[in-house]
Amino acid sequence: MQNVTDRTRNPFGMSPPCDAPCSAGGPEAVYGYGDANADFHVIGDHPGVHGGRSTGVPFTETDGARRLQSVLHEAGFLDAAYSDEPSVENLFYSYLHACCVPEGDTPDEESYGRLERFFDAEFRAINAHVLLPVGERATRHVLEQYTAQAHKIDVDPPTLHATEVHGRGYLVVPVRDPAAWTDTDRDRLAARLADVLSSDYRQESDLGRFLPGDESYRVR
């Protein structure tokens, strides 16, 4: 089943409780952005780490965002190597913590917990097949919540970068924070995305064999 919406910014109308806008005259939060019918979901931490305080778009404004966007453009998800308001196909961006905190601060655990239900609701509405958590916190969250592998894996971003972890109906490709990338990190991620896109990455079962007729009925 696909979502029926053509909205790119905050397509499901999330309204998390934020204490203050992200910047003077700027957005109240950095909401999810992209193709609501996407197979690929890029998951970041919060605007103070991955950008968007002025644009309201995840993974913009920072050098790391430019590096990540260039790889996503090469893979065919974005129409340009960098944009503050990219045109996106088959890809969705969101943050674990969509609200902004004062520059230089980090959200506390209570704040992450308060916003988790908003992230999780949007995550399940997108229901992507391939998850790309960016940075240590997002990677740890995805492995703990959406796979059965967390207790088996040491969350070491340089080691996990651009590898594959199979979760509960998801393929997870952890991404090292692009602010810390080397040239090798960029090339490894580009190669991994090319491999995934050329594969049958949709983790579905065809239950049509249990139904009358020849129609396919595929579920996660």
Secondary structure, DSSP 8 states (H G I E B T S, - for coil): --------BSTT------SS-SSTTS-SS---EE-TT-SEEEEE--HHHH--TTT-SSS-SSHHHHHHHHHHHHHTSBSSS--SS--BSSEEEEESS-S--STT----HHHHHHHHHHHHHHHHHH--SEEEEBSHHHHHHHHHHH-S-GGG----HHHHTT--EE-SS-EE--B--GGG--HHHHHHHHHHHHHHHTS-----EE-GGGSSSS---EE-
